[in-house]
Amino acid sequence: MTRITPQPGIMDIALYQGGQSHLAGVEHVLKLSSNENPLGPPPSAMEALRAAAGEMHKYPSTDHTALRAAIAEVWGVEPARVICGVGSDEVLQFVTQAFAGAGDEIIYTAHGFSMYPILTSMAGATRVCVPETERVVDVDAILNAVSERTRVVLLANPANPTGTMLPEGELERLADGLPPYVILVIDGAYAEFATGYDGGITLARARDNVLVTRTFSKIYGLGGLRVGWGYGPQDMIDVMTRIRQPFNLSVVQLAAAEAAVRDRAWLERCTTLNIEQRARLTGALRQLGLACDESHANFVLARATDVAEADAAEAALNAAGILIRRVAGYGFPEGLRITVGDAEQTGRVIDALTRWREGAAA
């Protein structure tokens, strides 16, 4: 060997592109490109963070006992079966790194979260991407793709960027159809926005090969702090804990997340707002001739007739100081993913698109 070379698969990873934050010449941008909480973080979490700031000279807990206990209390799970990470992304990295490697396969779906192929390559495993049906995960397509080399199935429910989701009966059918050596990971980053859905916790409680992940970045408004968690079989959690950095979460992260998860009134407030404005945005988009599926998340994927129409709609939104997310990389070059905002923000989106439609028709 004559030069330094990266491990196989590393150079296959495309750099992750986050949602845009700035518009040239616009001072006050309405950012609806990253599915952030329009209400911001809960005051209870901010208060806990300020109180914890005086403890920053001390090392944080290595076992996250207090946060795991709070999660267990709120979600009705066993604290010993909870693992915490730097966002749910890190928990996804734990499971792929711990249970897959060179020669193994990881399955994800055509419009799945863009971190899935990255995590697969990080683990040195082979990517297996299966089709969806009308932008919804196809259980049979996944089961038909399973081989003796399959180790992990990565599935977001609700999905990003489509907002669609599998009903719990289909999730159960998928779990039942997988061999016992294949781990089903249910990525529940948007689970709290789906009415009556437990994010797969019931499945994970009863099965030896199901792991669910959750994040504090969306409904709890703590995206800037990066905290997530996973729940699964004790043996699986024990393995993943062996590769977790002992001090992966800081004292302020832990304190803010604990306060947030205990703040059930805040959760209810955010959920109610999202349901109201999601329905309003969806209805308006359809009236304006932009197709969209029923979303179960805090965003709506609008689909224009073609790329040119999508470009024109985005330009109209940008001219109004509004940023949304184009999702060509997810297989939707004609797609515009729009975060659900508060009433005023949703009104701005609708007004901008209405003026665009009226101008095009003039």
C-alpha positions in Angstrom: 0.0 0.0 0.0 1.5 3.3 -1.1 -1.2 5.8 0.2 -3.8 6.2 2.9 -7.2 4.8 1.8 -10.6 4.8 3.4 -12.4 1.6 4.3 -14.6 0.1 1.5 -17.9 1.8 1.1 -16.9 5.1 2.7 -16.4 6.9 -0.7 -19.8 5.7 -1.8 -21.4 8.0 0.8 -22.8 11.2 -0.6 -22.6 14.1 1.8 -25.8 14.7 3.6 -27.6 17.9 2.6 -29.7 19.6 5.2 -32.7 21.9 4.6 -31.7 25.4 3.3 -31.7 28.2 5.9 -31.0 31.4 4.0 -32.4 33.3 1.0 -30.2 35.9 -0.7 -31.6 39.4 0.0 -34.2 38.2 2.5 -33.7 39.2 6.2 -36.5 37.3 7.8 -36.9 33.9 6.2 -39.7 31.6 7.1 -37.9 28.3 7.2 -40.2 25.4 6.4 -37.5 23.1 5.0 -36.4 21.0 8.0 -39.6 20.0 9.8 -38.8 22.0 12.8 -41.4 22.8 15.5 -43.0 26.2 14.8 -43.6 26.7 18.5 -39.9 26.1 19.3 -38.7 24.2 22.4 -40.9 23.9 25.4 -40.3 26.5 28.1 -39.8 23.6 30.6 -36.9 22.4 28.6 -35.3 25.8 28.3 -35.6 26.3 32.1 -34.0 22.9 32.7 -31.2 23.7 30.3 -30.5 27.0 32.0 -30.4 25.3 35.4 -28.0 22.6 34.1 -25.7 25.1 32.5 -24.0 25.6 35.9 -23.0 21.9 35.9 -21.2 22.0 32.5 -17.8 21.6 34.2 -18.9 18.1 35.4 -19.0 15.0 33.3 -22.6 13.8 32.5 -24.1 10.5 33.5 -22.8 7.6 31.5 -26.0 5.6 31.8 -28.6 8.3 31.3 -30.6 6.9 34.2 -32.8 9.9 34.8 -33.7 10.4 31.1 -34.3 6.7 30.6 -36.6 6.7 33.6 -38.6 9.6 32.3 -38.9 8.0 28.9 -40.0 4.8 30.5 -42.6 6.6 32.7 -44.2 8.5 29.8 -44.1 5.8 27.1 -44.7 2.8 29.4 -41.5 0.9 28.6 -38.8 -0.7 30.7 -35.9 1.7 31.4 -33.3 -1.0 31.0 -34.5 -1.6 27.4 -33.9 2.1 26.5 -30.8 3.4 24.9 -30.1 7.1 24.3 -28.1 8.7 21.5 -27.1 11.9 19.8 -30.4 12.2 17.9 -32.1 9.0 16.7 -29.5 9.0 13.9 -26.9 7.8 16.4 -29.2 5.0 17.7 -29.7 3.9 14.0 -25.9 3.9 13.7 -25.6 1.8 16.8 -27.8 -1.0 15.4 -26.4 -1.0 11.9 -22.8 -1.0 13.2 -23.4 -3.6 15.8 -25.3 -6.1 13.7 -24.2 -5.7 10.1 -20.9 -5.6 8.3 -19.0 -6.7 5.2 -21.0 -9.4 3.3 -24.2 -8.5 5.0 -27.2 -6.7 3.5 -29.4 -3.9 4.9 -32.8 -3.3 3.3 -34.6 0.1 3.0 -37.3 1.4 0.7 -37.1 3.6 -2.4 -38.2 6.8 -0.7 -36.7 6.0 2.7 -34.8 8.5 4.8 -31.5 9.5 3.1 -29.4 8.5 6.1 -30.3 4.8 5.5 -27.9 4.2 2.6 -25.2 6.3 4.4 -25.5 4.1 7.6 -25.4 1.0 5.4 -22.1 2.1 3.8 -20.7 3.2 7.2 -21.2 -0.4 8.4 -19.6 -1.8 5.3 -22.8 -3.7 4.4 -24.5 -3.9 1.0 -27.4 -1.6 0.2 -30.7 -3.3 -0.9 -33.3 -0.7 -1.9 -36.8 -2.0 -2.6 -39.7 -0.2 -4.4 -42.7 1.3 -2.8 -46.3 1.3 -4.0 -47.9 4.7 -4.5 -45.3 6.2 -2.1 -46.2 3.7 0.6 -43.9 1.0 1.9 -44.6 -2.3 0.3 -44.4 -5.1 2.9 -44.2 -7.9 0.3 -41.4 -6.1 -1.6 -39.4 -6.1 1.6 -40.1 -9.7 2.4 -39.2 -10.8 -1.1 -35.9 -9.0 -0.9 -34.8 -10.8 2.3 -31.9 -13.2 1.8 -29.6 -15.2 4.0 -27.3 -12.2 4.1 -30.0 -9.7 5.3 -29.3 -8.4 8.8 -31.4 -5.2 9.2 -34.5 -3.7 7.7 -34.7 0.1 8.1 -38.2 1.5 8.0 -39.5 5.0 8.8 -43.2 5.1 9.9 -44.5 7.7 9.3 -42.1 8.0 6.3 -39.9 11.0 5.3 -40.4 12.7 2.9 -43.8 11.2 1.9 -45.6 11.4 5.3 -47.4 8.2 4.5 -47.4 5.3 6.9 -48.1 1.6 7.2 -51.1 0.6 9.4 -50.1 -1.3 12.5 -51.5 -4.6 11.0 -49.1 -4.3 8.1 -46.2 -3.5 10.5 -47.1 -6.7 12.4 -47.3 -8.7 9.2 -43.8 -7.5 8.2 -42.4 -8.4 11.6 -44.0 -11.8 11.5 -42.7 -12.4 8.0 -39.0 -11.7 8.8 -36.6 -14.4 9.8 -35.5 -14.3 13.4 -32.0 -13.3 12.4 -33.2 -10.0 10.7 -33.7 -6.9 12.8 -36.7 -4.7 12.0 -35.9 -1.1 12.9 -39.0 1.2 13.0 -37.8 4.7 12.8 -40.4 6.8 14.6 -39.0 10.3 14.3 -42.5 11.5 13.4 -44.5 8.9 15.4 -45.9 11.5 17.8 -47.7 13.3 15.0 -49.6 10.1 14.0 -52.9 9.9 16.0 -53.3 6.7 18.0 -49.9 5.2 17.0 -47.4 4.0 19.5 -44.4 4.0 17.1 -44.0 0.3 17.2 -43.5 0.0 20.9 -46.0 -2.8 21.3 -44.1 -4.8 18.6 -40.7 -4.2 20.1 -42.0 -5.2 23.5 -43.2 -8.6 22.3 -40.5 -9.6 19.8 -36.8 -10.4 19.9 -35.9 -8.7 16.6 -37.7 -5.3 16.6 -36.1 -2.0 17.6 -37.9 1.3 17.6 -36.2 4.7 17.5 -37.5 8.2 18.5 -36.2 11.7 18.5 -36.5 14.9 20.5 -35.8 17.0 17.4 -39.4 17.2 16.0 -42.4 17.3 18.3 -40.2 18.4 21.2 -38.5 21.2 19.3 -34.9 20.2 20.4 -33.3 19.6 17.0 -30.4 21.9 17.9 -29.6 19.8 21.0 -29.5 16.4 19.2 -31.1 13.8 21.5 -32.8 10.5 20.6 -33.6 7.1 22.0 -34.3 3.6 21.1 -36.3 0.7 22.7 -35.9 -2.9 22.0 -35.0 -6.4 23.3 -32.7 -6.3 26.3 -30.0 -8.4 24.5 -30.0 -6.0 21.6 -29.7 -3.0 23.8 -26.9 -4.5 25.7 -24.9 -5.1 22.5 -25.5 -1.6 21.2 -24.5 -0.1 24.6 -21.1 -1.6 24.1 -20.3 0.7 21.2 -22.0 3.8 22.6 -19.6 6.5 23.7 -19.9 6.6 27.5 -20.4 10.4 27.5 -22.3 10.8 24.3 -24.9 13.2 25.8 -24.0 16.3 27.8 -25.5 17.5 31.0 -27.6 20.2 29.2 -28.9 17.7 26.6 -29.9 15.2 29.3 -31.6 17.9 31.4 -33.6 19.5 28.6 -34.7 16.2 27.1 -35.9 14.9 30.5 -38.0 18.1 31.1 -39.4 17.9 27.5 -40.5 14.3 27.6 -42.3 14.9 31.0 -44.1 18.0 29.6 -47.2 16.2 28.3 -49.2 19.5 28.1 -46.6 20.8 25.6 -46.8 17.6 23.6 -50.6 17.9 23.4 -50.4 21.6 22.3 -48.0 20.8 19.5 -49.9 17.8 18.3 -53.2 19.7 18.2 -51.6 22.6 16.3 -50.1 20.2 13.8 -53.3 18.3 13.1 -55.2 21.6 12.5 -52.6 23.2 10.2 -51.7 20.0 8.4 -55.3 19.5 7.3 -55.5 23.2 6.3 -52.3 23.0 4.3 -53.3 19.7 2.6 -56.7 21.0 1.6 -55.3 24.2 0.2 -52.6 22.4 -1.8 -55.1 20.1 -3.4 -57.4 23.0 -4.3 -54.4 24.7 -6.0 -53.8 21.6 -8.1 -50.8 20.3 -6.2 -51.2 16.6 -5.4 -50.4 15.3 -2.0 -51.0 12.2 0.0 -52.5 12.2 3.5 -49.6 13.0 5.8 -49.2 11.6 9.3 -46.1 13.7 10.1 -45.4 17.5 10.5 -44.9 18.1 6.8 -46.8 17.7 3.6 -45.2 16.5 0.3 -46.8 18.5 -2.5 -46.3 17.0 -6.0 -46.4 19.3 -9.0 -47.3 18.1 -12.5 -43.6 18.3 -13.5 -40.2 19.8 -12.6 -40.9 23.1 -14.3 -44.1 23.6 -12.3 -42.3 22.7 -9.1 -39.6 25.2 -9.9 -42.1 27.9 -10.5 -43.9 27.1 -7.2 -40.7 27.1 -5.3 -39.7 30.4 -6.9 -43.0 32.0 -5.8 -42.5 30.8 -2.2 -38.9 32.0 -2.2 -40.0 35.4 -3.5 -42.4 35.5 -0.5 -39.4 34.8 1.8 -40.4 31.1 2.4 -38.0 28.2 2.2 -39.3 24.7 1.6 -37.4 21.4 0.8 -37.0 20.0 -2.7 -36.7 16.3 -2.6 -35.3 15.2 -5.9 -32.7 13.0 -4.1 -35.6 11.0 -2.6 -37.0 10.3 -6.1 -39.4 13.2 -6.3 -37.9 15.9 -8.7 -41.4 17.4 -8.9 -41.9 17.3 -5.1 -41.9 20.2 -2.5 -41.8 19.1 1.1 -43.4 21.8 3.2 -43.2 21.8 7.0 -46.5 22.4 8.8 -46.2 25.8 10.6 -48.5 27.7 12.9 -51.6 29.4 11.6 -49.8 32.6 10.4 -47.1 30.6 8.7 -49.5 28.3 7.0 -51.4 31.3 5.8 -48.3 32.8 4.2 -47.6 29.6 2.3 -51.2 29.4 1.0 -51.2 33.1 0.1 -47.9 32.8 -1.8 -49.1 29.8 -3.8 -52.5 31.3 -4.5 -50.9 34.4 -6.0 -48.6 32.2 -8.1 -51.6 30.2 -9.4 -53.5 33.4 -10.1 -50.6 34.9 -11.9 -50.0 31.8 -14.0 -53.7 31.9 -15.1 -53.8 35.6 -15.9 
